[in-house]
């Protein structure tokens, strides 16, 4: 027994010694020295994160799949560094002929990527053809040298107009799936992350890689033809303006119901438009402190919803809804699965209100 105890003590001692002699990369050492990080992985007292506020207006031409957008970004430099450039992610440049990708794609499915119509920084137009020294467009990143350095604890305004064709064959995490069904993600010019470890995140989007993003605020307006319904990140701001009255009432009921409400079913489509009968409707969504924004469109999918109390202190409820193609097996119960998941996450593990 004594020998066994001795062996265990030696073993534990060796593990402890190895743990304390692990190599720490220089970037991490520097962050610990600057007290933005700590050796145990927690944020340091000087930790910071940059963020943006996005105002986006987009229109989807559903007949062709063309997405036309314009955005105003207010970018906040909360770091201790002065920034002499800005890095903008153009995700759909992955479809360019010369882009770097994780797998082979038939050339007939490739195109010119994102068509940038206009870029302004603090209301000054940027010459996108000036690739000699001020503008560099790589595989999926656009790097722009700033005329005026952005100091710490300051902000800048970036305006962009762009368009691209939502892919119907080369569908990586998004696409035009036919019959009026679209899922749109990785779609707007997005400010890359600048952090205390690596500075600007320069990794290109190659298809498989997932990004970590800043926590941003979004105010997004999506113009689509009457009859199409939009679902998106955040909360719908103008449901009464874009939904048919009976659909709107069911949507509102779902926000306070423990039981599943069939907000849109096939019989609703058979009655006619489930939306307002304007030629085109503008759907307005807002989301705060989230890392990204995506949306879906359809003129035929079912929409079910229920809700659940996520905070017992104030009785706050959230809508837990699902959207699915008619006939999808077992999805008649999906709103309840979603409800129970959010309930468990909010009250049990990790126990933070959703």
Steps between C-alpha positions, in 0.01 A plus 500: 500500500783740587662430164172569320458833682858594416447419131182710494677795664781483244245478216302801627821695555608436140162611364511817711853572382404451135190716540702787636765472232264506201607740229300822492493672158653845489166663410338352811796601716466854371124506571559376855767767547257766375231354731248452223514124572596284795692175522185310600314611187275763659489857366744735667416835652598676176305267270308661213295411194422710196147511362282638220150629446355393164218675316423283197246540220476200269275389218473150360387474138341159547461428128876513440646456849679835484562661840550877499620661821624818659623538855629757744739366763607689807820329612623551856871465574498406870858376482813670629643506148482753220374334184651593163284264293163330498429140396163419343380145437338438163382145559340441162830569327551129566316455169771686305705299256828575679371464859648247740258216584507181705372289211466496123210690345399468137591823321149537360377573854753779558452873441654837581410486869381814674440796271608800708322810377621751757716527810521811716697542823395801706316624189816488287468285189760223468641426156467121489725486193792650695661164570854638488519608863165578662265214410568127492233247413611146573306177491211615723650793692504865398777697672485878485774731624352790696587858408451594864601267781213385722615570859404297807152561643371656181275395213464528126216471248518266203243496218485222243279421202526153351318220325547133416298209369378261767644165383271221386768235442802608706298504825738518796301592813258698285324495169200519271338159540227550242122536527543836669707367792815686604736478795746790509807506725858632463347765277590855603842673507609450859777661705752238601605452863788703639617350829779519758666176387538512121380845405284471188354157424629445146377145442317461171163329473571176314175315558567295813648760735272662758572851622478647843350848484455813703172545686307750291163673472291459184209692352416323174226570246431237234283585197329202338191444283156467656424139591853427620556469876834585664650353816826634639735556790352725768143623535255603231417867552208552264302174499169684483608678182619194310273215612135440411283589799405146604862382461617794710250411774624141512859625511416720798316214675802274461709747700296421813400139437647184656326298229599500134320752280492425127585852388507413129369169367426386146134597529613857569682512168192358330298797625731737314790718602624445856669840488389856439398547138752771414698431186803464726528488878791617714571275797686671783701296751713620790755302699728623775830360622514209255786377286329470162176540305330260258153466352273263309221559247216280382154524347391149598657388831304429817563716807430373853565682824473474877667689784663435834588695813878531511538729801294424811602829661307714256290243312664580168396269215663430165350369178626155399390446142587274208464521123486190282395361165156344506516125547832500687483198732445570873529878465147548631663464846811708429375819667462308826848348464632851451300623800632228730857559383486873576331428834776257601781732389344794685420327829732200526816496293664746479212668684516846341174647360493473122 
